[in-house]
Amino acid sequence: MQTITKKDLIDRIAEQCDNKRVLVKKVIQTFLDQIIEELGKGNRLEFRDFGVFESKVRAARIAQNPKTLERVAVDSKRTVKFKVGRLMKLRLQGGSSNAPTSANSAGGSAD
């Protein structure tokens, strides 16, 4: 398994779209910043066929230190849940890499 960085993706997209790397980097960073901002507000983000990001609150609980077996109180905290969308699920299960995107499928929208 290989680690792909944001820089790698920016380089690929810039090349595929024949755009300057600086412009692509700005667009991607703005996109990521908007996702963080909306999740911070508690909003749900839905990208059809890709997936859904939701901000959830984990309840406070009592945990146990595995080394010392000491009980430790863990405060509640907000976290992000991601639910995989249809096309990603197909790809991860070994489905066709030529699966149509929502923009290309009949009756689909270009979200």
N, C-alpha and C positions, 0 to 999 in steps of 0.2 A: 504494500500500500504506500502511496506517495502522498506527501503533504503539498497541497496547492495553496499558495498565498494569494492575498489580494493583488499584489503586484503581478503575479503570473496571470491572473484573470484579466487585469487591466491590459496587459500586453496582448493577450489573445484577442480580446474584444476590439482593441484599437486596430489590430491587424485585420480582423475579419470585417470590420465596419469601415475600414479605410479612413479612420479619424486620428487626430493627434492624441497621443498618450495622455497629455495634460488635460485635455477636454474629457476624455473617458474617465480619468481618475477623479476629476471634479464631480462628474455626474454620479459615479458609483459612491463616492464618499457622501454626497448630498443625500442619495437614496438611503444609505445605511444610517445616516444621522436622523433622517425622518422616521425610520423604523424605530430607532431608539427613543425618539421623542414621543411617538404615539404610544409605544408600550409603557413608557414612563407615566403617561396620562391614564393608563389603564385601558386603552383602546385595543380592539381586536383587529389584526391585519389579515385579510384574506387575499391570497393570490391564487386564482382559479387554476386547478390542475397541479399547482406546485405545492401549496400547503397553507396552513393557518398558524399564525403566531398569536398567543394569548398570554396575558399577564395573569398569574395566579398567586394566591397567598398560601404559603405552607404554614400549617398550624404549628404552634409551639408544642414541643414534645420533650420527653426525657430520653436521652440517648445513653449509650454505654461506651466508655473508652475500652477498646479491645485489648489493650496491653494491661491496664490496671484493673479493669472491670468496674471502675468507679462510675457511678451514675452522674450524668451531666445534663443540666437544663439547656435546651436549645430554643432560642427565641423564634417567634414566627418571622417569616421573611417572604418578600415577593420574589418570584422567579418567573421564567418564561417557559411556556409549554409550546411545542411545535407538533402539529399534526400533519402528517405527510399527505399530499394531494394525489390524485389519481395517476397522473403521468409519471410522477416520481416513483410511486409505488410500483407501477408497471416496470419501469426501468430497473429498479432495485431487485425485482423478482426475476430479472432476466428477460423481460419482454423486449419487443422490437425497439431498436434504437431509432427507427423511422416512424414512431408513433406521431400522429398529427398533433400539433399544438392547438390550443383552443381557438387561435386566430385562423387556423387553416381548416378546422373541422366544420362540418355543416352545422349552421345554426349557432356556432360558438361565438363568444365575444372576445375582443382583444384586450382583456384585463391585464 
